[in-house]
Amino acid sequence: MPRGLQRFSPPARNSARHQKYDWLSSKFLPQQRMKDVKETCQAWYACAILRPFCVLYCFGMGNPPKKVVMNESDYSTVDDLPEYPTNNPVSMVEEFVINQDWNSERSNEYELWAEVPSQWGNQRLWVVYHEETGYLQFNCYLNLKIPARQFLSAVHTMTLMNERVWLGHFEIWSEEQVPVFRVVLPLRKTELQEPQLEDVMTAMQDETDRFFPAIQWVVWGGKTPEEAIAAAIVETEGEA
């Protein structure tokens, strides 16, 4: 197994396959709650463009969406019934993180925060599962802030980095101006497998360890993106 990661047993199956979450679409909101939305902000709701903001206003901006238990009668046809993994993939990730002895916090049923060790200090990992689409997203935030004056150079550097990455990609999280390594797994009609999770975690640690110095050299070392990438590759090959 790569990088000495510990194996783990998948958690027990989750039988609540019809539990849904409210998002911006009125399709997944009960009729009574949609009536409340319309009565609260009729002017906004009358405009299709402003309708999502109306829903956000009524249910609380930034708060976790409230759970709604959907029955088969809530769907118009059999084809509308959701087909998602019976295992909660975030629970599997949490079990993996616990076995690595990493600090973690379960935000809610479909979100997990963890602290991942690396050669360059601890990094924040945010894992979130979007049940409607079946997408499982891994976001690893590097412990490095990008100054505004170096933003374009950092973007160019990450473009060159992404050309050399097989799984996932680097980008800059605009809210905090920090580099992020992101991987998205499509899990519709399937389940997260242990080898998949190991591959994602290994790629995340390997690529962030390999390219963190390149970003730092550009931001603080005065190197060009091309020089920084070349130096990072040479250094990695030297360690191998």
C-alpha positions, 0 to 999 in steps of 0.5 A: 500500500502506498506511503504506509497508509493503514487499511480500514474496514468500510463502515456499516451500510446506511439504509436511509437511501431516500433522505434528501437535502434542500438546495436551491431547487424548489423540486425538493421542497415540500409544498407547505414550505414553498408556500411559506417561501412565497408568502415571505418574499412574494416580490423576489419569488415572482422573478425567476432570477431572484428565486434562489436568493429568496429560498436562501433568505428564508432558510438562512444564508450559510446554514446547513440545509435542513433534511427532508425525508422523501417518500416514493409518493413524492416522485412523479415516476419511477425514473425520478427515484434517486439511485445513490450509494447505500454507503455514506462515502464521508463515513468511509473517509472519516474511518480512513482519517481516524485510522491515520490518527489525523485530527478531524471534525464531522461538520454534518452527515455529508461534510468532514474537516481534517488536518493532514500532515505533510512535509511542509506543515499541516494542511486542511482537508475538506471532504463534502458529498453532494447527494443530489449529483453523487459527487464526492469532493476532496479539497486540500488547502495548502498552508500558503497565502498568495499575495495579490501582486503574485496572483497571476504568477501563481496561476501560471505556476499552477497551470504548469503544475496541472500539466504534470498531475494525473489525478486532481488539479490545483487552483486558488481558493478566491475567498482566502487566496490560498492554493487548493488541491481538488479531486472530485469522484463521481459516485452516482449508482456506485459506491466508494471503494477502498482502493479509490480512497487510497489513490485519492489520499496518496495523490493528494499528499504526493502532489502537494508535497511535490509542488508546494515548494514551486508555489513558494519559490514563485511567491517569495523566492523571486523565481519564474513559474518555469524555473520553479517547476523545473526546480521542484521536479529536479528536487523530487527526482533527487529524493527518489 
